[in-house]
Amino acid sequence: MRMMGVSWVAAASMSPEISRRPVTAQIEREFSGVVAWYGTVTQAWWAVVRVRGKHLLVEAKSPSELREAIVTARGWTWPR
């Protein structure tokens, strides 16, 4: 993918937001129905997870911790 004559790899190194998009996309592919993002102001990873008919908001320090939070959303407490 090229953006304004710059390769995607180069663009990702210039913009942290662009480099985080593949991570959130992978998490959303891994967990059907989950919406994930990185909060630039909070500097935390977030996801909305549906558990027993309710939507829960989980927050984590890293993508791997976010995956754990999604899997254990019903009992997730943050920060760890």
C-alpha positions in Angstrom: 0.0 0.0 0.0 1.3 3.4 -0.9 0.2 6.7 0.7 1.1 9.9 -1.1 4.2 8.3 -2.7 5.4 6.8 0.6 5.4 3.1 1.3 3.1 1.8 4.1 6.1 0.6 6.1 7.7 4.1 6.0 4.4 5.7 6.8 3.9 3.4 9.8 7.3 4.4 11.2 6.3 8.1 10.9 2.9 7.8 12.5 2.4 5.7 15.6 -1.4 5.7 15.0 -0.9 4.0 11.6 1.4 1.4 13.1 -1.2 0.5 15.7 -4.0 -0.1 13.2 -2.8 -3.6 12.2 -2.7 -4.6 15.8 -6.3 -3.5 16.5 -7.4 -5.1 13.2 -5.8 -8.4 14.3 -7.5 -8.3 17.7 -10.8 -7.6 16.0 -10.3 -10.6 13.7 -9.3 -12.8 16.6 -12.3 -11.9 18.7 -15.6 -11.7 16.7 -17.7 -8.7 17.7 -15.0 -6.9 19.6 -14.1 -3.3 18.8 -10.5 -2.4 19.8 -8.4 0.7 19.7 -5.4 2.5 21.2 -6.2 5.7 23.1 -3.6 8.3 22.3 -4.6 10.5 25.2 -4.8 7.6 27.8 -1.9 5.7 26.2 -3.8 2.5 26.8 -5.4 -0.2 24.7 -9.2 -0.5 24.8 -11.9 -2.9 23.7 -15.6 -3.2 23.9 -16.5 -6.8 24.7 -20.0 -8.3 24.9 -20.5 -10.6 27.9 -23.8 -12.1 28.8 -25.8 -9.6 26.8 -23.9 -6.6 28.2 -21.2 -4.5 26.6 -18.1 -4.1 28.8 -15.2 -1.7 28.3 -11.8 -3.1 29.1 -8.5 -1.3 29.3 -4.9 -2.7 29.1 -1.3 -1.6 29.0 -0.3 -3.7 26.0 -1.9 -5.7 23.1 -1.1 -9.0 24.8 -2.7 -7.7 28.1 -5.7 -6.5 26.0 -6.1 -10.1 24.6 -6.1 -11.4 28.2 -8.7 -8.7 29.2 -10.9 -9.8 26.3 -10.8 -13.5 27.2 -11.4 -12.8 30.9 -13.6 -9.7 30.4 -16.2 -10.8 33.0 -13.7 -10.7 35.8 -11.2 -8.2 34.4 -9.8 -5.6 36.8 -7.4 -3.0 35.6 -4.7 -1.9 36.2 -2.9 -5.1 36.9 
